[in-house]
Amino acid sequence: MLHESVGSQDGACTYASGMDDTTTIVYENGWWWFALALVNAGLAESKGRRRSIWFVLSLFLGPLATALIVVWPRPKKTPPSP
């Protein structure tokens, strides 16, 4: 836990902030990762792919999923059989 001194030079008055640096980094990056997954879902839909599947894949793969969406060609549309 991260302890910080408040108000005195000798550190007599301290408190615990509740989150250390690692936890803060995880939370901050987690929001960017989630935002990237949303963007990837929209990008995948514009390329003719299923939005929900690519959203979940993006949660696990992150920027790699973005690269896959951009690099892979659009799927060919097959006409429905009568």
Number of C-alpha atoms within 10 A of each C-alpha: 10 10 13 12 13 12 10 9 8 9 12 10 11 13 13 11 10 9 11 12 9 8 10 11 10 10 11 10 11 13 11 12 18 17 15 19 25 19 17 27 25 17 18 23 15 13 16 13 16 13 19 15 11 24 23 17 17 24 18 14 16 19 15 12 22 20 12 13 21 14 9 9 10 13 9 7 7 6 6 5 4 3
